[in-house]
């Protein structure tokens, strides 16, 4: 390769534009990424999840005021960590995290530096997954790192290097159907891998921009996750959400104090409020605290330097749901946070004793920060999280790592019926390990069926599926394809009850009615007299029926 002198070093500002350009490209292609779902069901959310994650990373990068490339990379990593949604978002956040680790201590970066950072990026992403699978976004992350190493030591021009990385990563993406049979059968490439390639293309297009690029904010199909429950402003103990940056004095210390700003503020701020975040990086300290005395927080901070970007919001006036805890009551041993979609499902979990329910699920995955906020609001020493969706489990585990003041346990429930079984099995008087073991055992006794509508023509596992067909999904696999909802529901319960069952729970949601659910229950009563049935108005999106058999 002939050397082509050009852009041989980049700083934080250039990297910031690259992050924004990459995020914009993913955002613009959200619908296309969602459409790459292997199953022909309307719950593809990889694009939505990746879009939220990269925008969270880009926002933090934009907010960073230092030109050092390491500081920008670290800010983006923090944003991705908190904003990660779904499995794809969590893996993506680990790519950002490894990339930032690889650039630690650098103010500028060469092609070789970026290659080393991408190697660290891929390494950290693989470590985040218990059973790494090839043909996924992990493979594209590795191709990205390997191609960067292949070119960086011969070509100093970073733009040329990145173009080579994009080309090689795209070629690897086209091979993913040969690595994963399910992709080949569905006739699609891996959606997470496509998201990475799109991000790289956006970053490459932005590398020579002279002006700051604006971040594209697009309201997509995914509703923001919200924590269910009525909010009483009087319950908010600390009224003012206070945020600012400190530009530190030259030595980072207040006159006459040996401790630095980070240590001092972390010790002091909890005495006047809660929800304390203090992060020091490259001569700046980012402070966040909920307090009734913003002036005291700023007065203490002023001893360490000059305050900038001050923001104070009155949460009582806003009726915000940022953080409130029953701090006047002693914490109970165990609390529960659950994720559920649909008003009926939310009320069900609240009625069973969940402390907080985050409204989210398929196509509207909550972020790690959404879940960590809910955990922090529970007045308990240990909080059990029920994700109720296999695509939220990794996010819930990451959220647990963001919470520092209490223990967090995640029970990997894959659907609402499993979550309900865990709520019933919950014994908060037992030791936490015993309680979690009991919940985990309860999961094994529950089988889940779902009825939804195909959104495209495909052939999957030998089944010829047409748009508009009703799909019978049993424990995550498509078992039958029917032309009517009634036929699908009956075929599914027949399959689920073929080996017996005592209790059948029918949750009707979008596309189904209370009458159709009752008719299904009467069908069960007539054909399977030994089984009892219960009908609930779940209100869940996407799935007309969710059915469980115990």
Secondary structure as the mmCIF struct_conf table of DSSP 4:
data_model
#
loop_
_struct_conf.conf_type_id
_struct_conf.id
_struct_conf.beg_label_comp_id
_struct_conf.beg_label_asym_id
_struct_conf.beg_label_seq_id
_struct_conf.end_label_comp_id
_struct_conf.end_label_asym_id
_struct_conf.end_label_seq_id
BEND BEND1 UNK A 6 UNK A 6
STRN STRN1 UNK A 10 UNK A 10
HELX_RH_AL_P HELX_RH_AL_P1 UNK A 12 UNK A 28
TURN_TY1_P TURN_TY1_P1 UNK A 29 UNK A 29
HELX_RH_AL_P HELX_RH_AL_P2 UNK A 30 UNK A 34
TURN_TY1_P TURN_TY1_P2 UNK A 35 UNK A 36
BEND BEND2 UNK A 38 UNK A 40
STRN STRN2 UNK A 41 UNK A 41
TURN_TY1_P TURN_TY1_P3 UNK A 42 UNK A 43
HELX_RH_AL_P HELX_RH_AL_P3 UNK A 46 UNK A 63
HELX_RH_AL_P HELX_RH_AL_P4 UNK A 69 UNK A 83
STRN STRN3 UNK A 85 UNK A 85
HELX_RH_AL_P HELX_RH_AL_P5 UNK A 86 UNK A 102
TURN_TY1_P TURN_TY1_P4 UNK A 103 UNK A 105
BEND BEND3 UNK A 107 UNK A 108
STRN STRN4 UNK A 109 UNK A 109
HELX_RH_AL_P HELX_RH_AL_P6 UNK A 111 UNK A 128
TURN_TY1_P TURN_TY1_P5 UNK A 130 UNK A 131
TURN_TY1_P TURN_TY1_P6 UNK A 134 UNK A 135
BEND BEND4 UNK A 136 UNK A 136
HELX_RH_AL_P HELX_RH_AL_P7 UNK A 137 UNK A 152
TURN_TY1_P TURN_TY1_P7 UNK A 153 UNK A 154
HELX_RH_AL_P HELX_RH_AL_P8 UNK A 158 UNK A 179
HELX_RH_AL_P HELX_RH_AL_P9 UNK A 181 UNK A 186
TURN_TY1_P TURN_TY1_P8 UNK A 187 UNK A 187
HELX_RH_AL_P HELX_RH_AL_P10 UNK A 191 UNK A 206
TURN_TY1_P TURN_TY1_P9 UNK A 207 UNK A 208
BEND BEND5 UNK A 210 UNK A 211
HELX_LH_PP_P HELX_LH_PP_P1 UNK A 212 UNK A 216
BEND BEND6 UNK A 221 UNK A 222
HELX_LH_PP_P HELX_LH_PP_P2 UNK A 223 UNK A 225
STRN STRN5 UNK A 226 UNK A 227
BEND BEND7 UNK A 229 UNK A 229
HELX_RH_3T_P HELX_RH_3T_P1 UNK A 233 UNK A 235
BEND BEND8 UNK A 237 UNK A 238
STRN STRN6 UNK A 240 UNK A 248
TURN_TY1_P TURN_TY1_P10 UNK A 250 UNK A 251
BEND BEND9 UNK A 252 UNK A 252
STRN STRN7 UNK A 253 UNK A 253
TURN_TY1_P TURN_TY1_P11 UNK A 255 UNK A 256
BEND BEND10 UNK A 259 UNK A 259
STRN STRN8 UNK A 260 UNK A 260
HELX_RH_AL_P HELX_RH_AL_P11 UNK A 261 UNK A 268
HELX_RH_3T_P HELX_RH_3T_P2 UNK A 269 UNK A 271
TURN_TY1_P TURN_TY1_P12 UNK A 272 UNK A 272
STRN STRN9 UNK A 273 UNK A 281
TURN_TY1_P TURN_TY1_P13 UNK A 282 UNK A 283
STRN STRN10 UNK A 284 UNK A 291
BEND BEND11 UNK A 292 UNK A 292
HELX_RH_AL_P HELX_RH_AL_P12 UNK A 294 UNK A 302
TURN_TY1_P TURN_TY1_P14 UNK A 303 UNK A 304
STRN STRN11 UNK A 305 UNK A 314
HELX_RH_AL_P HELX_RH_AL_P13 UNK A 315 UNK A 318
TURN_TY1_P TURN_TY1_P15 UNK A 319 UNK A 319
BEND BEND12 UNK A 322 UNK A 322
TURN_TY1_P TURN_TY1_P16 UNK A 327 UNK A 328
BEND BEND13 UNK A 329 UNK A 329
HELX_LH_PP_P HELX_LH_PP_P3 UNK A 330 UNK A 331
STRN STRN12 UNK A 332 UNK A 340
BEND BEND14 UNK A 342 UNK A 342
HELX_RH_AL_P HELX_RH_AL_P14 UNK A 343 UNK A 351
TURN_TY1_P TURN_TY1_P17 UNK A 352 UNK A 353
BEND BEND15 UNK A 355 UNK A 355
STRN STRN13 UNK A 356 UNK A 359
STRN STRN14 UNK A 361 UNK A 361
TURN_TY1_P TURN_TY1_P18 UNK A 362 UNK A 363
STRN STRN15 UNK A 364 UNK A 364
HELX_LH_PP_P HELX_LH_PP_P4 UNK A 365 UNK A 366
STRN STRN16 UNK A 367 UNK A 367
HELX_RH_AL_P HELX_RH_AL_P15 UNK A 368 UNK A 377
BEND BEND16 UNK A 378 UNK A 378
STRN STRN17 UNK A 380 UNK A 386
BEND BEND17 UNK A 389 UNK A 389
TURN_TY1_P TURN_TY1_P19 UNK A 390 UNK A 392
HELX_RH_AL_P HELX_RH_AL_P16 UNK A 393 UNK A 402
BEND BEND18 UNK A 405 UNK A 406
STRN STRN18 UNK A 407 UNK A 411
BEND BEND19 UNK A 415 UNK A 415
HELX_RH_AL_P HELX_RH_AL_P17 UNK A 416 UNK A 425
TURN_TY1_P TURN_TY1_P20 UNK A 428 UNK A 429
BEND BEND20 UNK A 430 UNK A 430
HELX_RH_AL_P HELX_RH_AL_P18 UNK A 432 UNK A 444
TURN_TY1_P TURN_TY1_P21 UNK A 445 UNK A 445
STRN STRN19 UNK A 447 UNK A 453
STRN STRN20 UNK A 454 UNK A 454
BEND BEND21 UNK A 456 UNK A 456
STRN STRN21 UNK A 458 UNK A 460
TURN_TY1_P TURN_TY1_P22 UNK A 461 UNK A 462
STRN STRN22 UNK A 463 UNK A 465
TURN_TY1_P TURN_TY1_P23 UNK A 467 UNK A 468
HELX_LH_PP_P HELX_LH_PP_P5 UNK A 469 UNK A 469
STRN STRN23 UNK A 470 UNK A 474
TURN_TY1_P TURN_TY1_P24 UNK A 475 UNK A 476
STRN STRN24 UNK A 477 UNK A 482
BEND BEND22 UNK A 483 UNK A 484
HELX_RH_AL_P HELX_RH_AL_P19 UNK A 485 UNK A 496
TURN_TY1_P TURN_TY1_P25 UNK A 497 UNK A 499
BEND BEND23 UNK A 502 UNK A 502
STRN STRN25 UNK A 503 UNK A 508
TURN_TY1_P TURN_TY1_P26 UNK A 510 UNK A 511
HELX_RH_AL_P HELX_RH_AL_P20 UNK A 514 UNK A 527
TURN_TY1_P TURN_TY1_P27 UNK A 529 UNK A 530
BEND BEND24 UNK A 531 UNK A 531
STRN STRN26 UNK A 532 UNK A 537
BEND BEND25 UNK A 541 UNK A 542
BEND BEND26 UNK A 544 UNK A 544
STRN STRN27 UNK A 545 UNK A 549
#
